[in-house]
Amino acid sequence: MAKVEIKAPIVDEIKGYADKAVAAVLVDYHGLTVEQDTRLRRKLREAGVVYKVYKNTYLKRGFEGSDFAQLDESLNGGTAVAFSLEDATAPARVLADFMKEAPALQFKAGVVEGKLYDVKGLEKLASIPSKEVLISRLLGSMKSPITNFARVLKQIAEKNGDAA
């Protein structure tokens, strides 16, 4: 079997993720234990993130023609990629959280919604809560004034009722 035949399905798989993903974050995973890697993969899977280790040359070919081609300069050494198909900040958030317990894991670069981020940018992105958390906060802040208004109306009604 020729090398090209072996590489083609892998490059196609990467292209498939690149076509659908809203974010891709590259990390250097060297130094992780098997146990840490297993826990990291579980956490990423639970967050809806696809985490894979590919050869850098396969990633370069798979990223060609997509926004993720911006990552080419960061494709050196051991590289793992975390693709998110829905939540743009999920890969950075989950990886940064895991880095607290596994400092061997290091950001390289990422592309989120078409924009290239360096290590510092990814660290800032990681601090953004998930979409669900932001929506619940928004709804909570919208509910609060309505609740307060209803309370004031009730107090006015009770005061007027006592006067009658």
C-alpha positions as a Markdown table, in Angstrom:
| # | Residue | x | y | z |
|---|---|---|---|---|
| 1 | Met | 0.0 | 0.0 | 0.0 |
| 2 | Ala | 1.4 | 3.4 | -1.0 |
| 3 | Lys | 2.0 | 6.1 | 1.6 |
| 4 | Val | -0.4 | 8.4 | -0.2 |
| 5 | Glu | -3.2 | 5.9 | 0.2 |
| 6 | Ile | -2.5 | 5.8 | 4.0 |
| 7 | Lys | -2.3 | 9.6 | 4.4 |
| 8 | Ala | -5.4 | 10.5 | 2.3 |
| 9 | Pro | -8.0 | 9.3 | 4.8 |
| 10 | Ile | -6.3 | 11.0 | 7.7 |
| 11 | Val | -6.0 | 14.3 | 5.8 |
| 12 | Asp | -9.6 | 14.0 | 4.8 |
| 13 | Glu | -10.6 | 13.4 | 8.4 |
| 14 | Ile | -8.8 | 16.6 | 9.4 |
| 15 | Lys | -10.4 | 18.5 | 6.5 |
| 16 | Gly | -13.8 | 17.3 | 7.7 |
| 17 | Tyr | -13.2 | 18.7 | 11.2 |
| 18 | Ala | -11.8 | 21.9 | 9.8 |
| 19 | Asp | -14.9 | 22.4 | 7.6 |
| 20 | Lys | -17.3 | 22.0 | 10.5 |
| 21 | Ala | -15.3 | 23.5 | 13.4 |
| 22 | Val | -15.8 | 27.0 | 14.9 |
| 23 | Ala | -12.5 | 26.6 | 16.8 |
| 24 | Ala | -9.3 | 24.6 | 16.8 |
| 25 | Val | -6.7 | 24.9 | 19.6 |
| 26 | Leu | -3.2 | 23.4 | 19.3 |
| 27 | Val | -1.4 | 22.1 | 22.4 |
| 28 | Asp | 1.9 | 20.5 | 23.2 |
| 29 | Tyr | 0.9 | 17.3 | 25.1 |
| 30 | His | 4.4 | 15.9 | 25.8 |
| 31 | Gly | 4.9 | 15.1 | 29.5 |
| 32 | Leu | 1.3 | 14.0 | 30.2 |
| 33 | Thr | 0.8 | 10.6 | 31.8 |
| 34 | Val | -1.5 | 8.1 | 30.3 |
| 35 | Glu | -3.9 | 8.7 | 33.2 |
| 36 | Gln | -3.9 | 12.5 | 32.6 |
| 37 | Asp | -4.4 | 12.0 | 28.9 |
| 38 | Thr | -7.4 | 9.8 | 29.5 |
| 39 | Arg | -9.0 | 12.3 | 31.9 |
| 40 | Leu | -8.3 | 15.1 | 29.5 |
| 41 | Arg | -9.9 | 13.3 | 26.6 |
| 42 | Arg | -13.0 | 12.5 | 28.8 |
| 43 | Lys | -13.4 | 16.1 | 29.8 |
| 44 | Leu | -13.1 | 17.4 | 26.3 |
| 45 | Arg | -15.5 | 14.8 | 25.0 |
| 46 | Glu | -18.0 | 15.8 | 27.7 |
| 47 | Ala | -17.7 | 19.4 | 26.5 |
| 48 | Gly | -18.3 | 18.4 | 22.9 |
| 49 | Val | -14.7 | 18.8 | 21.8 |
| 50 | Val | -12.9 | 16.5 | 19.4 |
| 51 | Tyr | -9.3 | 15.9 | 20.6 |
| 52 | Lys | -6.8 | 14.2 | 18.3 |
| 53 | Val | -3.1 | 13.8 | 17.8 |
| 54 | Tyr | -1.9 | 14.0 | 14.2 |
| 55 | Lys | 1.5 | 14.4 | 12.5 |
| 56 | Asn | 2.1 | 18.1 | 11.8 |
| 57 | Thr | 2.4 | 17.5 | 8.0 |
| 58 | Tyr | -1.1 | 15.9 | 8.0 |
| 59 | Leu | -2.5 | 18.9 | 9.9 |
| 60 | Lys | -0.9 | 21.3 | 7.4 |
| 61 | Arg | -2.5 | 19.5 | 4.5 |
| 62 | Gly | -5.8 | 19.2 | 6.3 |
| 63 | Phe | -5.9 | 22.9 | 7.1 |
| 64 | Glu | -5.1 | 24.1 | 3.6 |
| 65 | Gly | -7.7 | 26.5 | 2.3 |
| 66 | Ser | -9.4 | 26.9 | 5.7 |
| 67 | Asp | -9.1 | 29.6 | 8.4 |
| 68 | Phe | -7.0 | 27.0 | 10.3 |
| 69 | Ala | -4.1 | 27.3 | 7.8 |
| 70 | Gln | -3.1 | 30.3 | 10.1 |
| 71 | Leu | -1.9 | 27.6 | 12.5 |
| 72 | Asp | 0.9 | 26.3 | 10.2 |
| 73 | Glu | 3.6 | 28.3 | 12.0 |
| 74 | Ser | 2.7 | 26.6 | 15.3 |
| 75 | Leu | 2.9 | 23.1 | 13.9 |
| 76 | Asn | 6.2 | 21.9 | 15.3 |
| 77 | Gly | 7.1 | 19.3 | 17.9 |
| 78 | Gly | 4.4 | 17.1 | 19.4 |
| 79 | Thr | 1.0 | 18.6 | 18.6 |
| 80 | Ala | -2.5 | 17.7 | 19.6 |
| 81 | Val | -5.6 | 19.6 | 18.2 |
| 82 | Ala | -8.9 | 20.2 | 19.9 |
| 83 | Phe | -11.7 | 21.0 | 17.5 |
| 84 | Ser | -15.0 | 22.4 | 18.7 |
| 85 | Leu | -18.0 | 22.2 | 16.3 |
| 86 | Glu | -20.3 | 24.3 | 18.5 |
| 87 | Asp | -19.0 | 26.2 | 21.5 |
| 88 | Ala | -16.1 | 28.4 | 20.3 |
| 89 | Thr | -14.5 | 28.8 | 23.7 |
| 90 | Ala | -14.9 | 25.2 | 24.9 |
| 91 | Pro | -11.5 | 23.9 | 23.8 |
| 92 | Ala | -9.5 | 26.8 | 25.4 |
| 93 | Arg | -11.7 | 26.7 | 28.5 |
| 94 | Val | -11.4 | 22.9 | 29.1 |
| 95 | Leu | -7.7 | 22.8 | 28.2 |
| 96 | Ala | -6.8 | 25.8 | 30.5 |
| 97 | Asp | -8.7 | 24.2 | 33.3 |
| 98 | Phe | -6.9 | 20.9 | 32.9 |
| 99 | Met | -3.5 | 22.7 | 32.7 |
| 100 | Lys | -3.9 | 23.6 | 36.4 |
| 101 | Glu | -3.6 | 20.0 | 37.3 |
| 102 | Ala | -1.2 | 19.0 | 34.4 |
| 103 | Pro | 1.3 | 21.8 | 33.8 |
| 104 | Ala | 3.0 | 19.7 | 31.1 |
| 105 | Leu | 0.1 | 20.5 | 28.8 |
| 106 | Gln | 0.8 | 23.8 | 27.0 |
| 107 | Phe | -1.1 | 26.0 | 24.6 |
| 108 | Lys | 0.6 | 26.6 | 21.2 |
| 109 | Ala | -2.0 | 28.6 | 19.3 |
| 110 | Gly | -5.6 | 28.5 | 18.2 |
| 111 | Val | -8.1 | 29.8 | 15.7 |
| 112 | Val | -11.5 | 30.7 | 17.0 |
| 113 | Glu | -14.2 | 31.9 | 14.6 |
| 114 | Gly | -11.6 | 32.7 | 12.0 |
| 115 | Lys | -9.2 | 34.7 | 14.3 |
| 116 | Leu | -5.7 | 33.5 | 15.2 |
| 117 | Tyr | -4.9 | 33.5 | 19.0 |
| 118 | Asp | -1.5 | 33.2 | 20.6 |
| 119 | Val | -1.0 | 31.6 | 24.1 |
| 120 | Lys | -2.0 | 34.8 | 25.9 |
| 121 | Gly | -5.1 | 35.2 | 23.8 |
| 122 | Leu | -6.1 | 31.6 | 24.4 |
| 123 | Glu | -5.7 | 32.1 | 28.2 |
| 124 | Lys | -8.0 | 35.2 | 28.0 |
| 125 | Leu | -10.5 | 33.2 | 25.9 |
| 126 | Ala | -10.5 | 30.4 | 28.4 |
| 127 | Ser | -11.8 | 32.8 | 31.0 |
| 128 | Ile | -15.0 | 33.4 | 29.0 |
| 129 | Pro | -17.8 | 31.3 | 30.4 |
| 130 | Ser | -19.8 | 28.9 | 28.2 |
| 131 | Lys | -22.7 | 30.1 | 26.2 |
| 132 | Glu | -25.1 | 28.4 | 28.6 |
| 133 | Val | -23.6 | 30.2 | 31.6 |
| 134 | Leu | -23.8 | 33.5 | 29.8 |
| 135 | Ile | -27.4 | 33.0 | 28.8 |
| 136 | Ser | -28.4 | 32.0 | 32.3 |
| 137 | Arg | -26.6 | 35.1 | 33.7 |
| 138 | Leu | -28.4 | 37.3 | 31.2 |
| 139 | Leu | -31.8 | 35.7 | 32.1 |
| 140 | Gly | -31.1 | 36.1 | 35.8 |
| 141 | Ser | -30.2 | 39.8 | 35.4 |
| 142 | Met | -33.4 | 40.3 | 33.3 |
| 143 | Lys | -35.6 | 38.5 | 35.8 |
| 144 | Ser | -34.3 | 40.5 | 38.8 |
| 145 | Pro | -35.8 | 43.9 | 37.8 |
| 146 | Ile | -39.1 | 42.3 | 37.0 |
| 147 | Thr | -39.2 | 40.5 | 40.3 |
| 148 | Asn | -38.4 | 43.8 | 42.1 |
| 149 | Phe | -41.1 | 45.7 | 40.2 |
| 150 | Ala | -43.6 | 43.0 | 41.1 |
| 151 | Arg | -42.6 | 43.3 | 44.7 |
| 152 | Val | -43.1 | 47.1 | 44.7 |
| 153 | Leu | -46.5 | 46.8 | 43.0 |
| 154 | Lys | -47.5 | 44.3 | 45.7 |
| 155 | Gln | -46.4 | 46.6 | 48.5 |
| 156 | Ile | -48.3 | 49.5 | 46.9 |
| 157 | Ala | -51.4 | 47.3 | 46.6 |
| 158 | Glu | -51.1 | 46.2 | 50.2 |
| 159 | Lys | -50.6 | 49.8 | 51.4 |
| 160 | Asn | -53.7 | 51.0 | 49.5 |
| 161 | Gly | -55.7 | 48.0 | 50.7 |
| 162 | Asp | -54.8 | 48.9 | 54.4 |
| 163 | Ala | -55.8 | 52.5 | 53.9 |
| 164 | Ala | -59.3 | 51.4 | 52.6 |
